[in-house]
Amino acid sequence: MNSSERVAFPGGVRADGLPAALSDPVRLAAVRATGLLDTGREEAFDDLAQMAAATTRSGRAFITLVDGRRSFWKASVGLEGDAAGERQNPVEESFCAFLVGLAGEPLVVEDAAADPRTRAHPSVAPMRIGAWAGYPIMSPDGEVLGSMCVIDDGPRRWTPAELSSLSTMARAVGNEINLRAALQRAESALTASRDLARSLQDSLLPPSLRPVPGLDAAASYLPASGDAGVVGDFYDLFQARGPWWTAVMGDVCGKGTEAAKVTALARYTLRADAGEHLSPAVVLDRLNTAMRAQRAPRFLTAVHATFRRTASGMAGRLCLAGHPPALIRRAGGRVQQLGRAGMLLGVFDAVRLADVRFRLGPGDLLLLYTDGACEARPDPTAPGAPRDMFGEADLIRTLAGTDGLDSAATIARITDTLAAHHGGWASDDTALLALRVPPGP
């Protein structure tokens, strides 16, 4: 394909001029692992293709999977006759090869016959491609599986709103594919044993916290007593962009594979969007949109913080979505609540969310937690068990008593206090995540 020589592909080109990434064995394995090649139409993908065509006001829309020799159309809109029946074309005749070669970047063409990147492409005339816009469908490991693309018969300008919607729908397709794989693993694990179910739960959490320069961090997850199923509490800590980091914690309603599916959707979406938007409220709003588009079977609450290290400590913004407020333990032991009440996610098309700014100085600590830490009840069947609940005031009092402790020791003190209250019988799952600015010399 001579036209591909006009595009700079990071991985180089094959002898036939196509992107070398098309033949990458790791990428090809990821495409095969979807289990979607040569499969029939499905409502979940057809709906997204129809939505893409309608949203962008284009005549044609495709959801494709691209291997080393062809572009397979898992969903298509606007095709008739033999083309619709074949549902694939050779990779050298597909614009989707560009997206594989561009390693995750989109391709937007307003006049295919005039654009130097595409004017020599063999499909421009036969397929009546006037304008083309496509976004990559990504695997969890960053491999390009295919594309979500739209085609107009004539040249046109794609609006920012249309491209933003197309990008969101490409992520939704990727989430659907990745969630199916995660759900299949989940169902296999759940049929095996309690240990495998717990292994799956662990797979939905980071195996270890990535070190944040200049801060100390610690986290813990404690399942409810006697619960062998997969539940929806999750947390994550990762670098969002440049000096900015993200800490997030969520609590999905319910248990089992449906909760695991929503947990995986939330983690994939939050990681994908946190690097693009530094406002936690915007990121959580986009997660709500993704959950509604995917018809998520469970709702969730979440707390999301984006922050960076400063010369004197840490500064950032935090948003609550139906979640308990975060807590800040100031050096000296004073504790204050952080966050403005916001709506839970996955129920309403529009949600009210607000960012709150915060700063931490030397010795200050930020604590995120799920409601298992502030609604802990003792075992009601234990003889002589107390009937009072370990509530929010108890958690604040416990945190105030940890002044001077680092993040790991603080979380250990809280978990020990909870265990002493409920006698080792946890009524709910409990996730804790702490970030502390070390005290000065």
Buried (B, 14 or more C-beta within 10 A) or exposed (E): BEBBEEBEBEBEBBEEEBBBBBBBEEBBEBBEEBEBBEEEEEEBBBBBBBBBBEBBEBBBBBBBBBBBEBBBBBBBBBBEEEBEEEBBBEBBBBBBBBBBBBBEEBBBBBBBBEBEBBBBBBBBEEBBBBBBBBBBBBBBEEBBBBBBBBBBBEBBEBEEEBBEBBBBBBBBBBBBBBBBBBBEBBBEBBEEEEEBBBBBBEBBBBEEBEEBEEBBBBBBBBBBBEBBBBBBBBBBBBBBBEEBBBBBBBBBBBBBBBBBBBBBBBBBBBBBBBBEBBBBBBBBBBBBBBBBBBEBBBBBBBBBBBBBBBEEBBEBBBBBBBBBBBBBBBBEEEBEEBBBEBBBBBBEEEBEBBBBEBBBBBBBBBBBBBBBBBBBBBBEEEEEEEEEBBBBEBBBEBBBBBBEBBBBBBBBBBBEBBBEBBBEBBBBBBBBBBBBBEEEE
